[in-house]
Amino acid sequence: MDSFFLATLAISGQDGNDGFLLLQILGWLLGIIGLVFFLGSAVGMVRFPDFYTRMHAAGKGDTLSTMLMLSGFGLVTIEDFSIGSFLVLLKILAVVLFIYLTTPTSSHALMRAAFEDDEMPMTEEDLKKTNRKGQKKK
């Protein structure tokens, strides 16, 4: 029981900013999770076979990871319950809302333009014709 109490004091800090430290830890976790989703988006951009699946990876990864990272950054910037900290958090959340609304819309517009330009998605037969390096089999 004593070791749990000492660990809690070590984590929470001695200066009375217990809640702020927890918000900063949550902000760091959100930032790291956002970076993991960015990595997944980058891997999808490299590995997926055609334009549509790559756009899907870019759109989903960009939206989710940017929202997670900016939300985490907003939590890390809170230092006290002042109006300045609240306004910074509000501005960051406004940017998150803007990204949430515009990124899927722009991805959809790009995919629709590609479809209207006769860029067809790859079918299973197309995938069988290509080998792992993306070159056509002879």
C-alpha positions, 0 to 999 in steps of 0.5 A: 500500500505504501509503494502505491501511495509513493508511486501516485505522488511521484506521478501526480507531482508535488505542486498541486497540478495533478490534473494538468499532469494527467492532461499532459500525459493524455496529450502525449498519448494522443500525439503518439497514437496520431503518429502511429496512424500517420505511419499506417497511412504512409504504409498504405500509400506505398503498398496499395495498388491503385489510385482509389485505395491510396486516396482512401489511405491518405484521406483516412490517415490524414483526418484521424491522425491530424485530429488526434495529434492536434487534440493532444497538442491542445491538451499539452498546452493547457497550463492553468485554467486561465482564459488564455489557455482556454482560447488556445485550446478553442482555436486548436479544436476549431482547426480540428473541426475544419480538418474534420470537415474538409479532408474527407470532402477534398478526398471525395472530390479528387476521387470523383474527378479521377472517376470522371476522367476514366481512371478505373479501379483495379480489378482482381484480374488486374492484380493477378496480371501484375507481380509483387513489383508492380510490373506486368507479367509476360 
